[in-house]
């Protein structure tokens, strides 16, 4: 507490000096005006009207000075806040999102993903190794479901593919090219992510869906909403697509927000589709309808799905079980059922 103590004492001195100065000058200006005005009045140089006019002008000025002095502590806090803000603006990200030297992604990207000998831990938890020599290959145009216990690293794989983090060791490649070689902003334009908690912005439903593609047409937005099973509930609202979502979508239910996020992903028409419990917030009826739309959307695209529900993963081309930082088993649904009977517990 020594540092905060010294800073508090320093701010106290600034506040005290400012308050003292403002009060002193306010009282001194009043005394000076009466003393000097009285002398001029006795000499007949001014009238009593002129004396009180000058007095009230000085009183108004001194009050303004006093108010400014009382704000000294607030000005000090404001300068510190501005200093920290500029420090954040000047900070350079370790992962540059718009490196001009990065390779631009072709429109016809295949979407083959491979993780080779990946070691990874989160910077905030360096003692907890998530992956220990993880090897995983996802063929282009195939759907891979990731399963495993909570904390096994399923969502972490999606974060590494999006390059929210870089692995400690190992290689992550897309179309046999190191992901670090790509222009990250351009690469993410070919990837769509729908997570457990959908991200909506303060704006209309139309604006939130159109965020997935610049200059999207009305027909494209409507088509995307229909695919995501969102068009019906949007049309039933009084203002339709112009309905205001509120900050972080507080005006909508969890299922509605999730379907809008899905519509945004559909509109993007990505080469790589990442779904992290994308249907977890939907009721059974809506889940079935959205799952049908997802099945259509997944055709011809590389899809990585994180889910616990059997209905979501059983139709995947490959199911990958993550355990102890490695791939424990992988294969179609029927093959893994046989493995499970031999003692592998998959949750």
Secondary structure, DSSP 8 states (H G I E B T S, - for coil): -HHHHHHHHHHHHHHHHHHHHHHHHHHHHHHHHHHHHHHHHHHTSS-HHHHHHHHHHHHHHHHHHHHHHHTHHHHHHHHHHHHHHHHHHH---SS-TT-TTSB---TT----EEEEEEEE--GGGTTS-SEEEEEEEE-TT-EEEEEESTTSSHHHHHHHHTTSS--SEEEEEETTEEGGGB-HHHHHTTEEEE-SS----SSBHHHHHHTTSTT--HHHHHHHHHHTT-HHHHHHSTTGGG-B--GGGTTS-HHHHHHHHHHHHHHHT-SEEEEESTTTTS-HHHHHHHHHHHHHHHTTSEEEEE---HHHHTTSSEEEEEETTEEEEEE-HHHHHHHHHTT----
